[in-house]
Amino acid sequence: MNEQITQADLTADQHLMVGGVDTLALAQKYQTPLYVYDTGAIRQEINAFKAVFDANDVPYQISYASKAFAAVAMYQIAAQEGIHCDVVSGGEMYTAKQAGFPMDRISFHGNNKSIDELTQALDYGVGCIMVDNFYEMQLLTDLTNQREQTVQVMLRVAPGISAHTHDYISTGQEDSKFGFDLNSGQADEAVKLAQAAPYLDLIGIHCHIGSQIFELDGFKMIVDKLVTIFARWQTTLGFYPRVMNVGGGFGVKYTSEDQPLLPTEFVDAIVKETIAQTKAQKVPMLEIWIEPGRSLVATAGMTLYTLGASKDIPGIRKYLAVDGGMGDNIRPALYDAKYEAVLAKNPTLPSKEVVSIAGKYCESGDMLIWNQKLPATQPGDVLAVLDTGAYGYSMASNYNRNPRPAVVFCENGHDQLVVQRETFADLTRLDVPLVTPEKIEN
């Protein structure tokens, strides 16, 4: 049995459960592919973060990085738990508003925010805009001047510290599309411009050093560097931030090979390092913001598939095909991300073979898992791919004109549909038929 699954995750018949609900019942009720979430696990993770901050008695905010999974119901969970959310597009901002999420607890990120998106943020009254570059600084300055509207801002900086992670998801290094460079003096100039803008209330500095990070060193280094710079700014620029936002990127366990720290261990180290460095630099303590996304939802979610065709190449490989694939989980193709799967009807059965799990999309690279140990299977069995709660639904596509799956939340033995399965009609809803030349002439 997969080491992440315990007897408490199984029914009396040994069926896999999520949030106390039988996954086979879910597959039958909602069909597959199907994203399912244990929302109780999400709440537990949020409260674990709160407990670490509270134990250290420091000011803080937890801001859910909603790019990991954005839906009306997810924003409602965040609102119920009293945390903040960050958004990276007008669409995420709109979804949060539709969910009734308090707009003053929204932070707006992005490296190329449009005038329309910035206007939308000001119209909605978002709590903070993360200014990413000089062009955006000018746009926002002009807009707030025209409207005579004050808005809180943070400056995103590129600190020149790269976490040990995949190149495509490493965002804190000096050569990055994100943020004002610290080492060249860009950030100093950005502080001056923000201070000079009459309607920009510069409350803090933001950085993000990468994703799926397994080590504490990068976070300690960024705290040390930022606090040192803040102390210099206090003297040279007359500016000391109220908030230091260190982003997220706390690694999670996708496979048995992953050995991450607990997300709360990262937070505890960040807090203690901040306390130590502010004392050493003789500067005020900062309000610490974190932006967990993956670490809140990844392991709380799984994807259910139905097995179909198989292909056995003697002496080489056996393929098992599922009714989804890269359209609902692009991460294996995009990042070479690794996952593990179990047979939902009984994860405790001994392994009988090693198979590779293929998707149904017309790409040879549409492979979800290579070399997965499984019991004997047959077409129609439900396969559960574990820990798919982050960047599955949010990166899903309609490639090959396949509808995107439904999403179900489960908690305390109850299930609720929170995103409907797309239909074939949905796929053509925005299509506009071609008008032929004959019809145009008439």
C-alpha positions as CSV (number, residue, x, y, z in Angstrom):
1,M,0.0,0.0,0.0
2,N,1.2,3.5,-0.8
3,E,2.9,5.0,2.3
4,Q,0.7,8.1,2.1
5,I,-2.4,6.0,2.6
6,T,-3.4,4.6,6.0
7,Q,-6.1,2.3,7.2
8,A,-8.1,5.4,8.1
9,D,-8.3,6.3,4.4
10,L,-10.1,3.0,3.6
11,T,-13.7,1.8,3.9
12,A,-14.6,-1.5,5.5
13,D,-14.4,-3.0,2.0
14,Q,-10.9,-1.5,1.6
15,H,-12.0,1.1,-0.9
16,L,-10.0,4.3,-1.0
17,M,-11.7,7.2,0.6
18,V,-11.2,11.0,0.4
19,G,-12.7,13.2,3.1
20,G,-14.5,10.2,4.4
21,V,-16.2,9.4,1.0
22,D,-15.8,6.2,-1.0
23,T,-13.9,7.1,-4.2
24,L,-15.7,4.3,-6.1
25,A,-19.0,5.9,-5.1
26,L,-17.7,9.3,-6.3
27,A,-16.6,7.8,-9.6
28,Q,-20.0,6.3,-10.2
29,K,-21.9,9.4,-9.1
30,Y,-19.9,12.0,-11.0
31,Q,-18.1,9.9,-13.6
32,T,-14.4,10.2,-14.5
33,P,-12.0,11.8,-14.9
34,L,-12.8,13.6,-11.6
35,Y,-10.9,15.9,-9.4
36,V,-11.7,15.3,-5.7
37,Y,-10.5,17.3,-2.7
38,D,-10.5,16.6,1.0
39,T,-11.3,20.1,2.2
40,G,-10.8,19.2,5.8
41,A,-7.2,18.6,5.0
42,I,-7.0,22.1,3.5
43,R,-8.4,23.6,6.6
44,Q,-6.0,21.6,8.8
45,E,-3.0,23.0,6.8
46,I,-4.2,26.5,7.1
47,N,-4.7,26.2,10.9
48,A,-1.2,24.6,11.2
49,F,0.3,27.7,9.6
50,K,-1.7,29.9,11.9
51,A,-0.5,27.9,14.9
52,V,3.2,28.4,14.0
53,F,2.8,32.2,13.7
54,D,0.7,32.4,16.9
55,A,3.3,30.4,18.8
56,N,6.0,32.9,17.8
57,D,3.7,35.8,18.6
58,V,4.4,37.8,15.5
59,P,2.2,39.8,13.1
60,Y,1.4,37.8,9.9
61,Q,-0.9,37.1,7.0
62,I,-1.5,33.9,5.2
63,S,-2.3,34.6,1.6
64,Y,-3.5,31.6,-0.5
65,A,-1.8,31.6,-3.9
66,S,-4.9,30.8,-5.8
67,K,-3.1,30.0,-9.1
68,A,-2.7,26.6,-7.6
69,F,-6.4,26.0,-7.7
70,A,-9.0,28.7,-8.3
71,A,-12.7,28.2,-8.1
72,V,-15.6,29.9,-6.4
73,A,-15.8,27.2,-3.8
74,M,-12.1,27.4,-3.0
75,Y,-12.2,31.1,-2.4
76,Q,-15.2,30.4,-0.1
77,I,-13.0,28.0,1.9
78,A,-10.3,30.6,2.2
79,A,-12.9,33.2,3.3
80,Q,-14.3,30.8,5.9
81,E,-10.8,30.3,7.3
82,G,-10.1,34.0,7.5
83,I,-7.0,34.2,5.3
84,H,-6.0,36.3,2.4
85,C,-5.8,35.3,-1.3
86,D,-3.5,36.4,-4.1
87,V,-4.6,36.5,-7.7
88,V,-2.6,36.9,-10.9
89,S,-5.3,37.8,-13.5
90,G,-8.5,39.6,-14.0
91,G,-10.2,36.2,-14.2
92,E,-9.0,35.1,-10.8
93,M,-10.0,38.4,-9.4
94,Y,-13.5,38.2,-10.9
95,T,-13.9,34.6,-9.6
96,A,-12.9,35.7,-6.1
97,K,-15.4,38.5,-6.2
98,Q,-18.1,36.1,-7.5
99,A,-17.3,34.0,-4.4
100,G,-18.0,36.9,-2.1
101,F,-14.4,36.9,-1.0
102,P,-13.5,40.2,0.8
103,M,-11.7,42.3,-1.8
104,D,-9.6,44.0,0.9
105,R,-8.0,40.7,1.6
106,I,-6.9,40.2,-2.1
107,S,-3.4,40.8,-3.4
108,F,-2.9,41.3,-7.2
109,H,0.2,39.8,-8.7
110,G,1.5,39.5,-12.3
111,N,4.4,40.7,-14.4
112,N,2.3,42.3,-17.2
113,K,-0.9,43.6,-15.7
114,S,-3.0,45.4,-18.3
115,I,-4.6,48.8,-17.8
116,D,-8.0,47.0,-17.7
117,E,-6.9,44.7,-15.0
118,L,-5.4,47.5,-12.9
119,T,-8.6,49.4,-13.3
120,Q,-10.6,46.4,-12.3
121,A,-8.5,46.0,-9.2
122,L,-9.1,49.7,-8.3
123,D,-12.8,49.3,-9.0
124,Y,-13.0,46.2,-6.8
125,G,-11.0,47.8,-4.0
126,V,-8.4,45.1,-3.8
127,G,-6.3,45.3,-0.7
128,C,-2.8,45.4,-2.3
129,I,-1.2,45.5,-5.7
130,M,2.2,43.9,-6.1
131,V,4.0,46.3,-8.5
132,D,6.4,44.2,-10.7
133,N,8.2,46.7,-13.0
134,F,8.6,50.3,-13.9
135,Y,6.0,50.3,-16.7
136,E,3.4,49.1,-14.2
137,M,4.5,51.6,-11.7
138,Q,3.8,54.4,-14.2
139,L,0.5,52.9,-15.2
140,L,-0.7,52.6,-11.6
141,T,0.6,56.0,-10.7
142,D,-1.3,57.6,-13.6
143,L,-4.5,55.7,-12.8
144,T,-4.5,56.5,-9.1
145,N,-3.7,60.1,-9.9
146,Q,-6.7,60.3,-12.3
147,R,-9.0,58.7,-9.9
148,E,-7.5,60.3,-6.8
149,Q,-7.7,56.9,-5.2
150,T,-5.1,55.6,-2.7
151,V,-4.1,51.9,-3.0
152,Q,-1.7,49.8,-0.9
153,V,1.2,48.4,-2.9
154,M,4.2,46.2,-2.4
155,L,7.2,46.0,-4.7
156,R,8.1,42.6,-6.0
157,V,11.9,42.2,-6.1
158,A,14.2,39.7,-7.7
159,P,16.6,39.0,-4.9
160,G,19.3,37.0,-6.8
161,I,18.7,33.9,-4.7
162,S,17.7,30.8,-6.6
163,A,16.0,27.9,-4.8
164,H,17.0,24.3,-5.7
165,T,14.1,23.6,-8.1
166,H,13.1,23.1,-11.7
167,D,14.3,25.9,-14.0
168,Y,10.8,26.7,-15.2
169,I,9.5,27.2,-11.7
170,S,12.4,29.0,-10.2
171,T,11.5,32.7,-9.9
172,G,13.8,34.4,-7.4
173,Q,17.0,34.4,-9.4
174,E,18.5,37.6,-10.8
175,D,17.8,36.7,-14.4
176,S,14.0,36.6,-14.1
177,K,11.0,38.1,-15.8
178,F,9.6,38.9,-12.3
179,G,10.3,41.9,-10.1
180,F,12.8,44.8,-9.6
181,D,16.4,43.6,-9.4
182,L,17.9,44.2,-6.0
183,N,21.5,43.9,-6.9
184,S,21.6,46.5,-9.7
185,G,19.8,49.2,-7.7
186,Q,16.4,48.9,-9.6
187,A,14.6,48.2,-6.3
188,D,16.1,51.4,-4.8
189,E,14.8,53.4,-7.7
190,A,11.4,51.7,-7.4
191,V,11.1,52.7,-3.8
192,K,11.8,56.3,-4.6
193,L,9.1,56.3,-7.3
194,A,6.5,54.7,-5.1
195,Q,7.3,57.2,-2.3
196,A,6.9,60.1,-4.8
197,A,3.5,58.8,-6.1
198,P,0.8,60.6,-4.1
199,Y,-1.7,57.8,-4.1
200,L,0.5,54.8,-3.7
201,D,0.9,53.6,-0.1
202,L,4.0,51.5,-0.1
203,I,3.5,49.0,2.7
204,G,6.1,46.3,1.9
205,I,8.4,44.2,-0.2
206,H,7.6,40.9,-1.9
207,C,9.7,38.1,-3.3
208,H,9.3,34.5,-4.3
209,I,12.4,32.3,-4.7
210,G,10.8,29.3,-6.4
211,S,8.4,26.3,-6.0
212,Q,8.6,22.8,-4.6
213,I,11.5,23.8,-2.3
214,F,12.8,21.2,0.1
215,E,15.5,23.2,2.0
216,L,15.4,26.0,4.5
217,D,18.6,27.7,3.4
218,G,17.1,29.8,0.6
219,F,14.4,31.2,2.9
220,K,16.9,32.1,5.6
221,M,19.2,33.7,3.0
222,I,16.3,35.9,1.6
223,V,15.3,37.0,5.1
224,D,18.9,38.0,5.9
225,K,19.3,39.8,2.6
226,L,16.0,41.7,2.8
227,V,16.4,42.8,6.4
228,T,19.9,44.1,5.7
229,I,18.5,46.1,2.7
230,F,15.6,47.4,4.7
231,A,18.0,48.7,7.4
232,R,19.9,50.5,4.6
233,W,16.8,51.9,3.1
234,Q,15.7,53.2,6.5
235,T,18.9,55.3,6.6
236,T,19.3,56.3,3.0
237,L,15.7,56.5,1.7
238,G,13.7,57.1,4.9
239,F,11.7,54.0,4.1
240,Y,11.2,50.9,6.2
241,P,8.5,48.5,5.1
242,R,5.7,47.3,7.4
243,V,5.4,44.0,5.6
244,M,8.0,41.4,4.3
245,N,6.3,38.9,2.0
246,V,8.5,35.9,1.4
247,G,6.1,34.1,-1.0
248,G,5.6,30.4,-0.9
249,G,7.1,27.4,-2.7
250,F,7.1,25.0,0.3
251,G,7.7,21.6,-1.1
252,V,5.2,18.7,-0.8
253,K,5.5,15.0,-1.1
254,Y,4.4,13.7,-4.5
255,T,6.1,10.3,-4.5
256,S,8.0,8.1,-2.0
257,E,11.2,9.6,-3.3
258,D,10.3,13.1,-2.1
259,Q,11.4,13.9,1.5
260,P,10.1,17.4,2.1
261,L,10.1,19.2,5.4
262,L,6.7,20.0,6.8
263,P,5.4,23.3,5.4
264,T,5.2,24.6,9.0
265,E,8.9,24.0,9.4
266,F,9.6,26.5,6.7
267,V,7.4,29.1,8.4
268,D,9.0,28.5,11.8
269,A,12.4,29.0,10.3
270,I,11.4,32.2,8.4
271,V,9.8,33.7,11.6
272,K,12.8,32.9,13.8
273,E,15.3,34.2,11.2
274,T,13.3,37.4,10.9
275,I,13.2,37.9,14.7
276,A,17.0,37.3,14.9
277,Q,17.9,39.5,11.9
278,T,15.7,42.5,12.9
279,K,17.3,42.4,16.4
280,A,20.8,42.1,14.9
281,Q,20.1,45.1,12.6
282,K,18.3,47.0,15.3
283,V,15.3,47.6,13.2
284,P,11.6,47.1,13.9
285,M,10.0,43.7,13.6
286,L,8.2,43.1,10.3
287,E,4.7,41.7,9.6
288,I,5.4,38.5,7.8
289,W,3.3,37.3,4.8
290,I,3.5,33.9,3.2
291,E,1.7,32.7,0.0
292,P,1.2,29.0,0.2
293,G,-0.6,27.5,-2.8
294,R,0.7,24.0,-3.6
295,S,1.3,23.2,0.1
296,L,-2.4,23.9,0.9
297,V,-4.1,22.0,-1.9
298,A,-1.7,19.5,-3.6
299,T,-1.9,16.6,-1.2
300,A,-5.6,17.3,-0.4
301,G,-6.5,16.4,-4.0
302,M,-6.5,13.4,-6.2
303,T,-7.8,12.6,-9.7
304,L,-9.9,9.6,-10.4
305,Y,-9.7,7.9,-13.8
306,T,-11.2,4.8,-15.4
307,L,-8.8,2.3,-16.9
308,G,-9.4,1.4,-20.6
309,A,-7.1,0.0,-23.2
310,S,-3.8,-1.7,-22.4
311,K,-0.7,-2.4,-24.6
312,D,1.9,-5.0,-23.6
313,I,5.2,-4.9,-25.4
314,P,7.0,-8.1,-24.3
315,G,10.2,-7.4,-22.6
316,I,9.8,-3.6,-22.9
317,R,6.7,-2.1,-21.2
318,K,3.1,-2.5,-20.4
319,Y,0.9,0.6,-21.0
320,L,-2.4,1.2,-19.2
321,A,-4.6,3.9,-20.7
322,V,-7.0,6.1,-18.7
323,D,-9.8,8.3,-19.8
324,G,-7.9,11.6,-19.1
325,G,-4.3,12.7,-19.3
326,M,-2.4,15.8,-20.2
327,G,-5.6,17.8,-20.7
328,D,-6.4,17.5,-16.9
329,N,-2.8,17.2,-15.7
330,I,-0.2,18.8,-17.9
331,R,2.6,18.8,-15.2
332,P,4.2,15.5,-16.2
333,A,4.6,16.7,-19.8
334,L,5.5,20.3,-18.8
335,Y,7.8,19.7,-15.8
336,D,8.5,16.0,-15.9
337,A,6.5,16.0,-12.6
338,K,6.2,12.6,-10.8
339,Y,3.1,11.1,-9.3
340,E,2.0,7.9,-7.8
341,A,-1.3,6.0,-8.3
342,V,-3.3,3.3,-6.5
343,L,-6.2,1.1,-7.4
344,A,-9.2,2.7,-5.8
345,K,-11.1,-0.6,-5.1
346,N,-8.3,-1.8,-2.8
347,P,-5.0,0.0,-2.4
348,T,-3.8,-2.7,0.0
349,L,-3.6,-5.4,-2.7
350,P,0.0,-6.6,-3.4
351,S,1.6,-5.4,-6.6
352,K,1.6,-7.8,-9.5
353,E,3.1,-5.8,-12.3
354,V,4.9,-2.6,-13.3
355,V,2.9,-0.5,-15.8
356,S,3.0,3.0,-17.3
357,I,-0.1,5.1,-17.1
358,A,-0.9,6.7,-20.5
359,G,-3.4,9.4,-21.2
360,K,-5.9,9.4,-24.1
361,Y,-4.6,12.5,-25.9
362,C,-3.0,12.4,-29.3
363,E,0.6,13.0,-28.1
364,S,3.2,10.4,-27.4
365,G,4.3,12.6,-24.5
366,D,0.9,12.2,-22.8
367,M,2.1,10.0,-20.0
368,L,1.0,10.5,-16.4
369,I,3.2,8.0,-14.7
370,W,6.1,5.8,-15.8
371,N,6.8,2.5,-14.0
372,Q,4.0,2.3,-11.5
373,K,3.6,-0.8,-9.4
374,L,0.0,-2.0,-9.4
375,P,-2.1,-5.1,-8.6
376,A,-3.7,-6.9,-11.5
377,T,-6.2,-4.6,-13.2
378,Q,-8.9,-4.8,-15.7
379,P,-10.7,-2.3,-18.0
380,G,-13.3,-0.3,-15.9
381,D,-11.2,-0.3,-12.7
382,V,-10.9,3.2,-11.1
383,L,-7.3,4.5,-10.7
384,A,-6.6,7.2,-8.2
385,V,-3.6,9.4,-9.0
386,L,-2.6,11.0,-5.7
387,D,-1.6,14.5,-4.8
388,T,-3.0,16.3,-7.9
389,G,-4.7,19.1,-6.0
390,A,-2.3,21.8,-7.3
391,Y,-2.1,22.9,-10.9
392,G,-4.3,20.2,-12.2
393,Y,-7.7,21.9,-12.8
394,S,-6.0,25.3,-13.0
395,M,-3.8,24.3,-15.9
396,A,-6.4,22.0,-17.6
397,S,-7.2,22.5,-21.3
398,N,-9.6,21.4,-24.0
399,Y,-6.9,19.8,-26.1
400,N,-8.4,17.4,-28.6
401,R,-11.7,19.0,-27.8
402,N,-12.0,17.0,-24.6
403,P,-14.2,18.6,-21.9
404,R,-12.6,19.5,-18.6
405,P,-13.5,17.3,-15.6
406,A,-15.7,18.1,-12.7
407,V,-14.5,19.0,-9.3
408,V,-15.9,17.6,-6.0
409,F,-15.2,18.7,-2.5
410,C,-15.4,16.1,0.3
411,E,-15.4,16.6,4.0
412,N,-16.6,14.6,7.0
413,G,-18.2,12.0,4.8
414,H,-20.1,14.4,2.6
415,D,-19.5,15.2,-1.0
416,Q,-20.4,18.3,-3.0
417,L,-20.0,19.2,-6.7
418,V,-18.3,22.5,-6.9
419,V,-17.3,22.7,-10.6
420,Q,-19.5,21.0,-13.2
421,R,-18.1,18.8,-15.9
422,E,-17.9,20.5,-19.2
423,T,-20.1,19.2,-22.0
424,F,-19.5,18.9,-25.7
425,A,-21.9,21.9,-26.1
426,D,-19.6,23.9,-23.8
427,L,-16.7,23.3,-26.3
428,T,-18.5,25.1,-29.1
429,R,-20.3,27.7,-27.1
430,L,-17.8,30.5,-28.0
431,D,-17.3,29.3,-31.6
432,V,-18.6,31.6,-34.3
433,P,-19.6,30.0,-37.6
434,L,-17.9,31.2,-40.7
435,V,-20.0,33.6,-42.9
436,T,-19.6,32.5,-46.5
437,P,-18.9,35.2,-49.2
438,E,-22.4,34.5,-50.8
439,K,-24.1,35.4,-47.5
440,I,-22.0,38.5,-47.1
441,E,-23.1,39.7,-50.6
442,N,-26.7,39.1,-49.8
